[in-house]
Amino acid sequence: MFHGVRAVLFDLDGTLIDSASDLGSAADGMRVRRGLPSLPLDLYRPHAGSGARGMLRVAFDITPDHVDYPALKEEFFRAYEACMTERTLPFDGVPDLLSRLVSLGLQWGVVTNKAERFSVPLARSMALFHAASVLISGDTTPHSKPHPEPLLEAARRLSLLPGQCIYVGDDERDILAGKAAGMQTVAARYGYLGAGADVSSWQADAEVSAPLELLKLL
């Protein structure tokens, strides 16, 4: 389906790695420390792609416009920082996919909204990322997705045109950013997606239900 591809760029959480358990645990620990009952991971999981905003919404039914949100967000960041490598694993098929991309002579990299505070140590802790050609975090550029600038910066660092890259993600913001950057896009249906997401409405160029399905498109 895709021709002239020189690099494949991926979102991180919900696309390459399953970090929902660590994200949910950090937020749920905040509840427990306040004497509130623990919530099942299944409640947190669909919102893992939204990071602190999603986790705090589930844990405390709080939104960013609440006066207590900034303090709770920083508390969540500290809690997550302490546990972010305990349960996080690549999705089934991801290591084989990345190895195959390299064998095909393709570069691959990560463009995530996760701040460098978390993305860099997380990537260093997992051998999976040692072959990555680029890592763009949520604060690498002045903008984060759905703005195209992080993806454009990734292409620049790879010395490629945006049209020579495809972007794979599990959130509508990923597809919006990819399209705005002039890249072809793939929706990862196996990811977090978000509660009630209508993936077909994102109008990605392709959809995959498992990581290795991406190889059929190249």
N, C-alpha and C positions, 0 to 999 in steps of 0.2 A: 504493500500500500504506500509506503514512504520511500522516496527515492532521493539520492543525493545527501543522505544523512551522514554527518561526520561525528555527531555527538548526541548522547541522550542525557538529558537533565531530569532529575527527579526531585519531587518534594520529599521531605524526610519522614515525619510522623504520619503513619497511616498509609505510606507508599512504599518506603524501604524498610522501616522498622515499626514494630508494634510496641509502642511506649505507653499504651493506655493503662496498664497495671501500675506503673510507677507514677504516672500523673494522677490517677485516681487515688492511689494510696496516700500521696502527699496531701491531697484535698481532704480525704476522709479522716486522716490523722488530725487535721485541724478541727473537724467536727467532734471527734472523740475527746480531744483535749478540753473541749468546752462542755463536756457532759452530754453531748447529743449522741443518739444512736448511730452506729455505723450503717452505711448504705452499701448495697451490693455493687460490684464493679460494673455490672450490666447497665446501671443507670449512668455511670460516668463515660463508658466506652464511646457511645455515639458522638460525644462532645469533645473527645480528646484532641481532635484537630483544631479546636479553638483555643487550646492552651489554657492559661489562667482564667480567661474570661469564661470559657466553657465549664471548667472545673468548679469555679466559685459559684457559678450559676446553679449547678447541681447541688453543691454542698450547702449553700446558704441562701439560694434564691436571690442573689444579689447581682446587680448590673453595674457597669463602669460609672454610671452617673450617681451612684450612692456615695455618701460622704465617707463611709468606712472602706470603700473599695481600694484605694491606694495602699492603705496599711495591710489589708488582707492579701492583696496581690503580692506585696513584698514578703509577707510571711509565707505565702504559698511558694514563691520562688526559692526561699531558703530551704523549705521542707523538700521541695523537688530536687534541689541541688544535692541534698544529702542522700537521696535514694535513687537518682535517675539511671543508674546502671545496674540496679539489683535484679530487675525482672525484664528489662527491655531486650528484645531479640529481633533479628531480621525476620520478615515474613517468609514462610515456606517458599522456596524457589528463588528467592532474591540472590543468595550467594551464587547459585548456578547461573542465573541471568547475567549478573555483573561479570562473572568469569567468561561467559560466552561473548559478551559485548567486547571485552578486551581481545579475545581471540579473533574476533572479526575485524580488529583494527580500529574500533570505535572508541572515542573518549567518552567518559561519563562523569557526571558530577551532581552536586546537590545544590538546590536553591530552596531555602526554607525561611519561614517567618520566625523561627526559633532564634533567640538572641545568641550572639557569640558566647556569652557567659555559659550557655548550656551546650550549644551545638559543637563547639570546638573540643571541649573535654569528652563529650559523648563520642564524637568521631574518633578521637585518639584512643578511646577505651575499646573500640571494636575493630578487629583486624579487617573487617569488611571494607572499611573506608580507606585503607592504606593505598589502594589503587585509584582513588578518585583524583580526577584532574583539577577539580575546582570545588570549593565550598563557599557559597554565598549565604550569609545569615540575615536575619531580619533587620539587623542594624549595620550591615556592611555598607549599604547605600542610604541616602536620606529617606528613601521610600521602601515600603514593604509591599508584598502582593496584596491586592490585585494590581498594583502599579507595575508596569513592565520593567522598570529600571533594574531590579535585581537580576532578571533574566538577561537583559541587555549587557549588564556588567559581566555575567558569566560568559556570554559569547565573546566579549572583548578579551577576557582573560584566556580564553581558549584560542584566540586569533581566528575566530570563525564568524561568518555572517549568521544572523538569527535564523535565516531560512535553512541553514545547514544543521539546525538543532531541532529536536523534538522535546517536548516537556510533558512529563507524566505526573499526575497528581490526583488526590482523592477529594478535593474540595473545589467548589465552583470558582473560588478566587484563583486557584491554580490555572484553570482553563481561561479565565478572563485575562490573567497576566500573560499567559502564553500567546494568546491570540493578539493582544495588544503589542507584544514584542515582535510579532511576525513569525512566530514559530508554529509548527504543527503540534497538535495537542492530543494527549491520550488520557482518558479518565480511568482511574484505578477503582473499579467497582468493589474490590476486596477490602478497601480501606474504611475509614471511619464515616466518610460521606456527610455526616450531620443528620440530625433527626428529621425524618420525613423528606429527605433530599430526592428531587426528581432529576436523576443524573442525565437523562436524555435531553432535558431542557437546557443543559449547559452547552450543548452543541459542540462537543469535542469532535475532533476529526476521527477518533476511534475510541473504543472502550475495551478494557480487558477485565476478566473476572479472576485472573491469577497472574502473577508476575511473568512467568515463562511464556504466556500468550503474546507478550510483546515481540518476541522473536519472530513470530509469524508475520508481523507487520513490516519487518525490515527487509 
